[in-house]
Amino acid sequence: MLHDEESSSERFHSTRNFLEPSDTPPIFHEQPAPPVHTPATTTAPAAAASTSTTAERLGALAASIGTGAARGVRTVLGPTAAAVAAAARGVLPISVDKQYLGAALGHLVHQASSVGPTTFARELLGEGLFAVLRQLPPEAVVAMQAVSGTLQMALHTLRSNRENRNPDAAARGFHNLSLEQWDALSDDERTHKKAEQQHYSDLVTRLALAGIVSNIAVGAAGKSAGQPEMAARLLASDLKIAAYAAARDTIQATFKMVGMRDPNRSNGGISDPHITSAGRFYGMANVLTNLASNELASPDFAAARQRWAGLHSPFTQGEATSVILRQSAVNTALNVGLETLDWINVTQHEAEEAGTQQIWEPEWKGKREDYERVMDHSVARTAAINSNIALGTAINMIGAWLGLSPTRSGLLSNTVSGVVAGMQYKTIGATWQAEAAVRAAEAPRSQVE
């Protein structure tokens, strides 16, 4: 059983971490987008057929996303909406599932305790690290980026080796199968499922590598583009995310607040179509959170960051600190809200797949195998966040090159990064389930040794 991990498909990040246009000037000079020439030889029937096919595909994709998002909203807000509707009719909302509300409160407490302080500390740590790193020569910072990337890839080798301790358990966890269900499969089916699990685990490593290479390339190009501080900003981001992931997973491994009414019916995770639906909801929630963060951003934040970094700014150190503290608190509240909604949603999917209910069930964990998640979950979490930051940075750079305004570029990067976070959901979440299953299977053996 994986349920002692609480929700083994817990979420990994808020996409609101990438470098925005307001944070640093664009690397490339702004210039208008080149004109697009449409061939005049395209025939009308072919064009009509192409348009029809494209429209059908876009319509199918929109319907799929809409279905998943609507299901997620109903899952999270359904009981609350029923209570509000009953109250509006003047009837006591006696039909509200109190167990569900207790579970929702449990998720809020758990996320406020783990995501809240670590997000706040992450924001402040990033600004402090940048203030220190920007004093170093850009070449030295790029070299430090390479060292950091090498260490990250070494951690992914460790993560992969830990999974390979028990490939059967990893595949069972990935596909959310019980031991009995796994044993009932044929040899060919088990081989196929193990190969699929390994494919997704390798994809996590590739995400990490893509983010590392992208950040090193952007950092190295910063000096020649007139932004020698770019490498320092990216390295500060890498370091703060690593610290955030380790601290968050350590706290979440210490206790849980939510369980299942009948834990024996749950395998501790979710599988398709539940995990795909949960990913769509998470992507939608990420986009909305990113946009809300933009709207709530202090107009003085950029100048305050400049003062903290030792650059020219109209603020005193005290004034800048006050602005940064307030903005960090806003980002923390948004991240806690995002993660709470996601945990409510994904745990409800787990309960529905298992045919039971999620309930308020505080429990102290703190076992060795619980804390070992830092070597698994934290490494995968860092890969997801850093690759998303690299994507957002690249979109901002392309937007600047095309001559987009910072507002439009930020809107584009916020939206795309949120959608991609939802697309990564199965890759990261199911890999976490695999790693949790291996830890659970190997824990008795470790205790004997």
Contacts in CASP RR format, 6 or more apart in sequence:
PFRMAT RR
TARGET T0000
AUTHOR 0000-0000-0000
METHOD contacts of the structure
MODEL  1
MLHDEESSSERFHSTRNFLEPSDTPPIFHEQPAPPVHTPATTTAPAAAAS
TSTTAERLGALAASIGTGAARGVRTVLGPTAAAVAAAARGVLPISVDKQY
LGAALGHLVHQASSVGPTTFARELLGEGLFAVLRQLPPEAVVAMQAVSGT
LQMALHTLRSNRENRNPDAAARGFHNLSLEQWDALSDDERTHKKAEQQHY
SDLVTRLALAGIVSNIAVGAAGKSAGQPEMAARLLASDLKIAAYAAARDT
IQATFKMVGMRDPNRSNGGISDPHITSAGRFYGMANVLTNLASNELASPD
FAAARQRWAGLHSPFTQGEATSVILRQSAVNTALNVGLETLDWINVTQHE
AEEAGTQQIWEPEWKGKREDYERVMDHSVARTAAINSNIALGTAINMIGA
WLGLSPTRSGLLSNTVSGVVAGMQYKTIGATWQAEAAVRAAEAPRSQVE
1 263 0 8 1.000
1 264 0 8 1.000
1 266 0 8 1.000
1 267 0 8 1.000
1 268 0 8 1.000
1 440 0 8 1.000
2 8 0 8 1.000
2 173 0 8 1.000
2 267 0 8 1.000
2 268 0 8 1.000
2 269 0 8 1.000
2 433 0 8 1.000
2 436 0 8 1.000
2 437 0 8 1.000
2 440 0 8 1.000
3 259 0 8 1.000
3 260 0 8 1.000
3 263 0 8 1.000
3 266 0 8 1.000
3 267 0 8 1.000
3 268 0 8 1.000
4 256 0 8 1.000
4 365 0 8 1.000
4 370 0 8 1.000
4 440 0 8 1.000
5 268 0 8 1.000
5 370 0 8 1.000
5 373 0 8 1.000
5 436 0 8 1.000
5 439 0 8 1.000
5 440 0 8 1.000
6 110 0 8 1.000
6 252 0 8 1.000
6 256 0 8 1.000
6 257 0 8 1.000
6 258 0 8 1.000
6 259 0 8 1.000
7 258 0 8 1.000
7 268 0 8 1.000
7 269 0 8 1.000
7 343 0 8 1.000
7 346 0 8 1.000
7 347 0 8 1.000
7 350 0 8 1.000
8 173 0 8 1.000
8 268 0 8 1.000
8 269 0 8 1.000
8 429 0 8 1.000
8 432 0 8 1.000
8 433 0 8 1.000
8 436 0 8 1.000
9 269 0 8 1.000
9 270 0 8 1.000
9 275 0 8 1.000
9 278 0 8 1.000
9 346 0 8 1.000
9 350 0 8 1.000
9 429 0 8 1.000
9 430 0 8 1.000
9 432 0 8 1.000
9 433 0 8 1.000
10 252 0 8 1.000
10 343 0 8 1.000
10 346 0 8 1.000
10 377 0 8 1.000
10 429 0 8 1.000
10 432 0 8 1.000
11 282 0 8 1.000
11 339 0 8 1.000
11 342 0 8 1.000
11 343 0 8 1.000
11 346 0 8 1.000
11 425 0 8 1.000
11 429 0 8 1.000
12 380 0 8 1.000
12 381 0 8 1.000
12 384 0 8 1.000
12 385 0 8 1.000
12 424 0 8 1.000
12 428 0 8 1.000
12 429 0 8 1.000
13 381 0 8 1.000
13 384 0 8 1.000
13 385 0 8 1.000
13 388 0 8 1.000
13 421 0 8 1.000
14 119 0 8 1.000
14 286 0 8 1.000
14 289 0 8 1.000
14 290 0 8 1.000
14 331 0 8 1.000
14 334 0 8 1.000
14 335 0 8 1.000
14 338 0 8 1.000
14 339 0 8 1.000
15 286 0 8 1.000
15 289 0 8 1.000
15 290 0 8 1.000
15 388 0 8 1.000
15 414 0 8 1.000
15 417 0 8 1.000
15 418 0 8 1.000
15 420 0 8 1.000
15 421 0 8 1.000
16 289 0 8 1.000
16 290 0 8 1.000
16 293 0 8 1.000
16 331 0 8 1.000
16 334 0 8 1.000
16 335 0 8 1.000
16 414 0 8 1.000
17 237 0 8 1.000
17 241 0 8 1.000
17 385 0 8 1.000
17 388 0 8 1.000
17 389 0 8 1.000
18 388 0 8 1.000
18 389 0 8 1.000
18 390 0 8 1.000
18 391 0 8 1.000
18 392 0 8 1.000
18 393 0 8 1.000
18 396 0 8 1.000
18 413 0 8 1.000
18 417 0 8 1.000
19 233 0 8 1.000
19 234 0 8 1.000
19 237 0 8 1.000
19 389 0 8 1.000
19 392 0 8 1.000
19 393 0 8 1.000
19 396 0 8 1.000
20 396 0 8 1.000
20 406 0 8 1.000
20 410 0 8 1.000
20 413 0 8 1.000
21 396 0 8 1.000
21 400 0 8 1.000
21 406 0 8 1.000
21 409 0 8 1.000
21 410 0 8 1.000
22 297 0 8 1.000
22 301 0 8 1.000
22 302 0 8 1.000
22 406 0 8 1.000
23 233 0 8 1.000
23 302 0 8 1.000
23 305 0 8 1.000
24 227 0 8 1.000
24 229 0 8 1.000
24 230 0 8 1.000
24 233 0 8 1.000
25 227 0 8 1.000
26 396 0 8 1.000
26 397 0 8 1.000
26 399 0 8 1.000
26 400 0 8 1.000
26 401 0 8 1.000
27 218 0 8 1.000
27 221 0 8 1.000
27 222 0 8 1.000
27 225 0 8 1.000
27 226 0 8 1.000
27 227 0 8 1.000
27 230 0 8 1.000
27 397 0 8 1.000
27 400 0 8 1.000
28 225 0 8 1.000
28 397 0 8 1.000
28 400 0 8 1.000
28 401 0 8 1.000
29 401 0 8 1.000
30 400 0 8 1.000
30 401 0 8 1.000
30 403 0 8 1.000
31 401 0 8 1.000
31 402 0 8 1.000
31 403 0 8 1.000
32 402 0 8 1.000
32 403 0 8 1.000
33 402 0 8 1.000
33 403 0 8 1.000
64 280 0 8 1.000
65 280 0 8 1.000
65 284 0 8 1.000
66 280 0 8 1.000
67 277 0 8 1.000
67 280 0 8 1.000
68 276 0 8 1.000
68 277 0 8 1.000
68 280 0 8 1.000
68 281 0 8 1.000
69 280 0 8 1.000
69 281 0 8 1.000
69 284 0 8 1.000
71 277 0 8 1.000
71 280 0 8 1.000
71 281 0 8 1.000
72 277 0 8 1.000
72 278 0 8 1.000
72 280 0 8 1.000
72 281 0 8 1.000
72 345 0 8 1.000
73 281 0 8 1.000
75 281 0 8 1.000
75 344 0 8 1.000
75 345 0 8 1.000
75 348 0 8 1.000
75 349 0 8 1.000
76 281 0 8 1.000
76 341 0 8 1.000
76 344 0 8 1.000
76 345 0 8 1.000
76 348 0 8 1.000
79 96 0 8 1.000
79 97 0 8 1.000
79 100 0 8 1.000
79 101 0 8 1.000
82 93 0 8 1.000
82 95 0 8 1.000
82 96 0 8 1.000
83 93 0 8 1.000
83 96 0 8 1.000
84 93 0 8 1.000
86 92 0 8 1.000
86 93 0 8 1.000
86 94 0 8 1.000
86 95 0 8 1.000
86 96 0 8 1.000
87 93 0 8 1.000
97 357 0 8 1.000
99 261 0 8 1.000
99 357 0 8 1.000
99 358 0 8 1.000
99 359 0 8 1.000
99 360 0 8 1.000
100 348 0 8 1.000
100 357 0 8 1.000
100 358 0 8 1.000
102 359 0 8 1.000
102 360 0 8 1.000
103 258 0 8 1.000
103 259 0 8 1.000
103 344 0 8 1.000
103 347 0 8 1.000
103 357 0 8 1.000
103 358 0 8 1.000
103 359 0 8 1.000
103 360 0 8 1.000
104 340 0 8 1.000
104 344 0 8 1.000
105 360 0 8 1.000
106 257 0 8 1.000
106 258 0 8 1.000
106 360 0 8 1.000
106 362 0 8 1.000
107 257 0 8 1.000
107 258 0 8 1.000
107 340 0 8 1.000
107 343 0 8 1.000
107 344 0 8 1.000
107 347 0 8 1.000
108 336 0 8 1.000
108 340 0 8 1.000
109 257 0 8 1.000
110 252 0 8 1.000
110 255 0 8 1.000
110 256 0 8 1.000
110 257 0 8 1.000
110 258 0 8 1.000
110 343 0 8 1.000
111 336 0 8 1.000
111 337 0 8 1.000
111 339 0 8 1.000
111 340 0 8 1.000
111 343 0 8 1.000
112 336 0 8 1.000
112 340 0 8 1.000
113 251 0 8 1.000
114 248 0 8 1.000
114 251 0 8 1.000
114 252 0 8 1.000
115 248 0 8 1.000
115 332 0 8 1.000
115 335 0 8 1.000
115 336 0 8 1.000
115 339 0 8 1.000
116 332 0 8 1.000
116 335 0 8 1.000
116 336 0 8 1.000
117 251 0 8 1.000
118 244 0 8 1.000
118 247 0 8 1.000
118 248 0 8 1.000
118 251 0 8 1.000
119 244 0 8 1.000
119 328 0 8 1.000
119 331 0 8 1.000
119 332 0 8 1.000
119 335 0 8 1.000
119 336 0 8 1.000
120 328 0 8 1.000
120 329 0 8 1.000
120 332 0 8 1.000
121 243 0 8 1.000
121 244 0 8 1.000
121 247 0 8 1.000
122 240 0 8 1.000
122 241 0 8 1.000
122 243 0 8 1.000
122 244 0 8 1.000
123 324 0 8 1.000
123 327 0 8 1.000
123 328 0 8 1.000
123 331 0 8 1.000
123 332 0 8 1.000
124 324 0 8 1.000
124 325 0 8 1.000
124 328 0 8 1.000
125 239 0 8 1.000
125 240 0 8 1.000
125 243 0 8 1.000
125 244 0 8 1.000
126 236 0 8 1.000
126 237 0 8 1.000
126 239 0 8 1.000
126 240 0 8 1.000
127 236 0 8 1.000
127 305 0 8 1.000
127 308 0 8 1.000
127 309 0 8 1.000
127 324 0 8 1.000
128 236 0 8 1.000
128 308 0 8 1.000
129 235 0 8 1.000
129 236 0 8 1.000
129 239 0 8 1.000
129 240 0 8 1.000
130 229 0 8 1.000
130 232 0 8 1.000
130 233 0 8 1.000
130 236 0 8 1.000
130 308 0 8 1.000
130 309 0 8 1.000
131 308 0 8 1.000
131 309 0 8 1.000
131 310 0 8 1.000
133 141 0 8 1.000
133 144 0 8 1.000
133 231 0 8 1.000
133 232 0 8 1.000
133 235 0 8 1.000
133 236 0 8 1.000
134 229 0 8 1.000
134 232 0 8 1.000
134 233 0 8 1.000
134 309 0 8 1.000
134 310 0 8 1.000
136 144 0 8 1.000
136 232 0 8 1.000
138 219 0 8 1.000
138 222 0 8 1.000
138 223 0 8 1.000
138 228 0 8 1.000
138 229 0 8 1.000
138 231 0 8 1.000
138 232 0 8 1.000
139 223 0 8 1.000
141 219 0 8 1.000
141 231 0 8 1.000
141 232 0 8 1.000
141 235 0 8 1.000
142 216 0 8 1.000
142 219 0 8 1.000
142 220 0 8 1.000
142 231 0 8 1.000
144 235 0 8 1.000
145 215 0 8 1.000
145 216 0 8 1.000
145 219 0 8 1.000
145 231 0 8 1.000
145 234 0 8 1.000
145 235 0 8 1.000
145 238 0 8 1.000
146 216 0 8 1.000
148 212 0 8 1.000
148 235 0 8 1.000
148 238 0 8 1.000
148 239 0 8 1.000
149 212 0 8 1.000
149 216 0 8 1.000
149 238 0 8 1.000
152 208 0 8 1.000
152 212 0 8 1.000
152 238 0 8 1.000
152 242 0 8 1.000
152 379 0 8 1.000
152 382 0 8 1.000
152 383 0 8 1.000
152 386 0 8 1.000
153 205 0 8 1.000
153 208 0 8 1.000
153 209 0 8 1.000
153 212 0 8 1.000
155 375 0 8 1.000
155 379 0 8 1.000
156 204 0 8 1.000
156 205 0 8 1.000
156 208 0 8 1.000
156 379 0 8 1.000
156 383 0 8 1.000
158 375 0 8 1.000
158 379 0 8 1.000
159 201 0 8 1.000
159 204 0 8 1.000
159 375 0 8 1.000
159 376 0 8 1.000
159 379 0 8 1.000
159 380 0 8 1.000
159 435 0 8 1.000
160 201 0 8 1.000
160 202 0 8 1.000
160 205 0 8 1.000
162 375 0 8 1.000
162 376 0 8 1.000
162 435 0 8 1.000
162 438 0 8 1.000
163 170 0 8 1.000
163 201 0 8 1.000
163 376 0 8 1.000
163 434 0 8 1.000
163 435 0 8 1.000
163 438 0 8 1.000
164 170 0 8 1.000
165 438 0 8 1.000
165 442 0 8 1.000
166 437 0 8 1.000
166 438 0 8 1.000
166 441 0 8 1.000
166 442 0 8 1.000
167 194 0 8 1.000
167 197 0 8 1.000
167 198 0 8 1.000
168 182 0 8 1.000
168 190 0 8 1.000
168 194 0 8 1.000
169 434 0 8 1.000
169 437 0 8 1.000
169 438 0 8 1.000
169 440 0 8 1.000
169 441 0 8 1.000
169 442 0 8 1.000
170 194 0 8 1.000
170 197 0 8 1.000
170 201 0 8 1.000
170 434 0 8 1.000
170 435 0 8 1.000
170 437 0 8 1.000
170 438 0 8 1.000
171 177 0 8 1.000
171 182 0 8 1.000
171 190 0 8 1.000
171 193 0 8 1.000
171 194 0 8 1.000
171 196 0 8 1.000
171 197 0 8 1.000
171 434 0 8 1.000
172 178 0 8 1.000
172 179 0 8 1.000
172 181 0 8 1.000
172 182 0 8 1.000
172 267 0 8 1.000
172 437 0 8 1.000
173 197 0 8 1.000
173 267 0 8 1.000
173 269 0 8 1.000
173 430 0 8 1.000
173 433 0 8 1.000
173 434 0 8 1.000
173 436 0 8 1.000
173 437 0 8 1.000
174 193 0 8 1.000
174 196 0 8 1.000
174 197 0 8 1.000
174 200 0 8 1.000
174 430 0 8 1.000
174 431 0 8 1.000
174 433 0 8 1.000
174 434 0 8 1.000
174 437 0 8 1.000
175 193 0 8 1.000
175 196 0 8 1.000
175 197 0 8 1.000
175 271 0 8 1.000
175 430 0 8 1.000
176 267 0 8 1.000
176 268 0 8 1.000
176 269 0 8 1.000
176 270 0 8 1.000
176 271 0 8 1.000
176 353 0 8 1.000
176 433 0 8 1.000
177 185 0 8 1.000
177 193 0 8 1.000
177 267 0 8 1.000
177 271 0 8 1.000
178 267 0 8 1.000
182 190 0 8 1.000
185 193 0 8 1.000
197 430 0 8 1.000
197 431 0 8 1.000
197 434 0 8 1.000
200 426 0 8 1.000
200 427 0 8 1.000
200 430 0 8 1.000
200 431 0 8 1.000
201 431 0 8 1.000
201 434 0 8 1.000
203 427 0 8 1.000
204 380 0 8 1.000
204 383 0 8 1.000
204 384 0 8 1.000
204 427 0 8 1.000
204 428 0 8 1.000
204 431 0 8 1.000
205 383 0 8 1.000
207 383 0 8 1.000
207 384 0 8 1.000
207 387 0 8 1.000
207 424 0 8 1.000
207 427 0 8 1.000
208 382 0 8 1.000
208 383 0 8 1.000
208 386 0 8 1.000
208 387 0 8 1.000
210 387 0 8 1.000
210 390 0 8 1.000
211 386 0 8 1.000
211 387 0 8 1.000
211 389 0 8 1.000
211 390 0 8 1.000
212 386 0 8 1.000
214 390 0 8 1.000
214 393 0 8 1.000
214 394 0 8 1.000
215 234 0 8 1.000
215 235 0 8 1.000
215 237 0 8 1.000
215 238 0 8 1.000
215 386 0 8 1.000
215 389 0 8 1.000
215 390 0 8 1.000
215 393 0 8 1.000
218 230 0 8 1.000
218 234 0 8 1.000
218 390 0 8 1.000
218 393 0 8 1.000
218 394 0 8 1.000
218 397 0 8 1.000
219 230 0 8 1.000
219 231 0 8 1.000
219 234 0 8 1.000
220 231 0 8 1.000
221 230 0 8 1.000
222 228 0 8 1.000
222 230 0 8 1.000
222 231 0 8 1.000
223 230 0 8 1.000
223 231 0 8 1.000
229 309 0 8 1.000
234 393 0 8 1.000
237 386 0 8 1.000
237 389 0 8 1.000
238 386 0 8 1.000
241 382 0 8 1.000
241 385 0 8 1.000
241 386 0 8 1.000
241 389 0 8 1.000
242 378 0 8 1.000
242 382 0 8 1.000
245 377 0 8 1.000
245 378 0 8 1.000
245 379 0 8 1.000
245 381 0 8 1.000
245 382 0 8 1.000
245 385 0 8 1.000
246 374 0 8 1.000
246 378 0 8 1.000
248 378 0 8 1.000
248 381 0 8 1.000
249 373 0 8 1.000
249 374 0 8 1.000
249 377 0 8 1.000
249 378 0 8 1.000
249 381 0 8 1.000
250 371 0 8 1.000
250 374 0 8 1.000
252 373 0 8 1.000
253 365 0 8 1.000
253 366 0 8 1.000
253 370 0 8 1.000
253 371 0 8 1.000
253 373 0 8 1.000
253 374 0 8 1.000
254 364 0 8 1.000
254 365 0 8 1.000
254 366 0 8 1.000
254 370 0 8 1.000
255 362 0 8 1.000
255 363 0 8 1.000
255 364 0 8 1.000
255 365 0 8 1.000
255 366 0 8 1.000
256 361 0 8 1.000
256 362 0 8 1.000
256 363 0 8 1.000
256 365 0 8 1.000
257 360 0 8 1.000
257 361 0 8 1.000
257 362 0 8 1.000
258 343 0 8 1.000
258 347 0 8 1.000
258 358 0 8 1.000
258 359 0 8 1.000
258 360 0 8 1.000
258 361 0 8 1.000
259 347 0 8 1.000
259 358 0 8 1.000
259 359 0 8 1.000
259 360 0 8 1.000
259 361 0 8 1.000
259 363 0 8 1.000
260 266 0 8 1.000
260 350 0 8 1.000
260 351 0 8 1.000
260 354 0 8 1.000
260 356 0 8 1.000
260 357 0 8 1.000
260 358 0 8 1.000
260 359 0 8 1.000
260 361 0 8 1.000
261 356 0 8 1.000
261 357 0 8 1.000
261 358 0 8 1.000
261 359 0 8 1.000
262 354 0 8 1.000
262 355 0 8 1.000
262 356 0 8 1.000
263 356 0 8 1.000
265 354 0 8 1.000
265 355 0 8 1.000
265 356 0 8 1.000
266 350 0 8 1.000
266 351 0 8 1.000
266 353 0 8 1.000
266 354 0 8 1.000
266 356 0 8 1.000
267 354 0 8 1.000
268 350 0 8 1.000
268 354 0 8 1.000
268 433 0 8 1.000
268 436 0 8 1.000
269 350 0 8 1.000
269 353 0 8 1.000
269 433 0 8 1.000
270 278 0 8 1.000
270 346 0 8 1.000
270 349 0 8 1.000
270 350 0 8 1.000
270 353 0 8 1.000
270 433 0 8 1.000
271 353 0 8 1.000
271 430 0 8 1.000
272 426 0 8 1.000
274 349 0 8 1.000
274 350 0 8 1.000
274 352 0 8 1.000
274 353 0 8 1.000
275 349 0 8 1.000
275 425 0 8 1.000
275 426 0 8 1.000
275 429 0 8 1.000
275 430 0 8 1.000
276 425 0 8 1.000
276 426 0 8 1.000
277 349 0 8 1.000
278 342 0 8 1.000
278 345 0 8 1.000
278 346 0 8 1.000
278 349 0 8 1.000
278 425 0 8 1.000
279 422 0 8 1.000
279 423 0 8 1.000
279 425 0 8 1.000
279 426 0 8 1.000
280 422 0 8 1.000
281 342 0 8 1.000
281 345 0 8 1.000
282 342 0 8 1.000
282 345 0 8 1.000
282 346 0 8 1.000
282 421 0 8 1.000
282 422 0 8 1.000
282 425 0 8 1.000
283 418 0 8 1.000
283 419 0 8 1.000
283 421 0 8 1.000
283 422 0 8 1.000
283 423 0 8 1.000
283 425 0 8 1.000
285 338 0 8 1.000
285 341 0 8 1.000
285 342 0 8 1.000
286 338 0 8 1.000
286 417 0 8 1.000
286 418 0 8 1.000
286 419 0 8 1.000
286 421 0 8 1.000
286 422 0 8 1.000
287 414 0 8 1.000
287 415 0 8 1.000
287 418 0 8 1.000
287 419 0 8 1.000
289 334 0 8 1.000
289 335 0 8 1.000
289 337 0 8 1.000
289 338 0 8 1.000
290 414 0 8 1.000
290 415 0 8 1.000
290 417 0 8 1.000
290 418 0 8 1.000
291 411 0 8 1.000
291 414 0 8 1.000
291 415 0 8 1.000
292 334 0 8 1.000
293 330 0 8 1.000
293 331 0 8 1.000
293 334 0 8 1.000
294 410 0 8 1.000
294 411 0 8 1.000
294 414 0 8 1.000
296 330 0 8 1.000
296 334 0 8 1.000
297 327 0 8 1.000
297 330 0 8 1.000
298 304 0 8 1.000
298 323 0 8 1.000
298 326 0 8 1.000
298 327 0 8 1.000
298 330 0 8 1.000
300 315 0 8 1.000
300 323 0 8 1.000
301 323 0 8 1.000
301 324 0 8 1.000
301 327 0 8 1.000
303 313 0 8 1.000
303 314 0 8 1.000
303 315 0 8 1.000
303 320 0 8 1.000
303 323 0 8 1.000
304 313 0 8 1.000
304 315 0 8 1.000
304 319 0 8 1.000
304 320 0 8 1.000
304 321 0 8 1.000
304 323 0 8 1.000
304 324 0 8 1.000
304 327 0 8 1.000
305 320 0 8 1.000
305 324 0 8 1.000
306 312 0 8 1.000
306 313 0 8 1.000
307 313 0 8 1.000
307 315 0 8 1.000
307 316 0 8 1.000
307 317 0 8 1.000
307 319 0 8 1.000
307 320 0 8 1.000
308 317 0 8 1.000
308 320 0 8 1.000
308 321 0 8 1.000
308 324 0 8 1.000
313 320 0 8 1.000
315 323 0 8 1.000
347 358 0 8 1.000
348 358 0 8 1.000
350 358 0 8 1.000
351 357 0 8 1.000
351 358 0 8 1.000
367 443 0 8 1.000
368 443 0 8 1.000
368 446 0 8 1.000
369 439 0 8 1.000
369 440 0 8 1.000
369 442 0 8 1.000
369 443 0 8 1.000
369 446 0 8 1.000
372 439 0 8 1.000
373 435 0 8 1.000
373 436 0 8 1.000
373 439 0 8 1.000
376 432 0 8 1.000
376 435 0 8 1.000
376 436 0 8 1.000
376 439 0 8 1.000
377 432 0 8 1.000
377 435 0 8 1.000
380 428 0 8 1.000
380 431 0 8 1.000
380 432 0 8 1.000
380 435 0 8 1.000
381 428 0 8 1.000
383 428 0 8 1.000
384 421 0 8 1.000
384 424 0 8 1.000
384 427 0 8 1.000
384 428 0 8 1.000
387 424 0 8 1.000
388 417 0 8 1.000
388 418 0 8 1.000
388 420 0 8 1.000
388 421 0 8 1.000
388 424 0 8 1.000
391 413 0 8 1.000
391 416 0 8 1.000
391 417 0 8 1.000
391 420 0 8 1.000
392 413 0 8 1.000
392 416 0 8 1.000
392 417 0 8 1.000
395 409 0 8 1.000
395 410 0 8 1.000
395 412 0 8 1.000
395 413 0 8 1.000
395 416 0 8 1.000
395 417 0 8 1.000
396 409 0 8 1.000
396 410 0 8 1.000
396 413 0 8 1.000
399 408 0 8 1.000
399 409 0 8 1.000
399 412 0 8 1.000
400 409 0 8 1.000
404 412 0 8 1.000
END
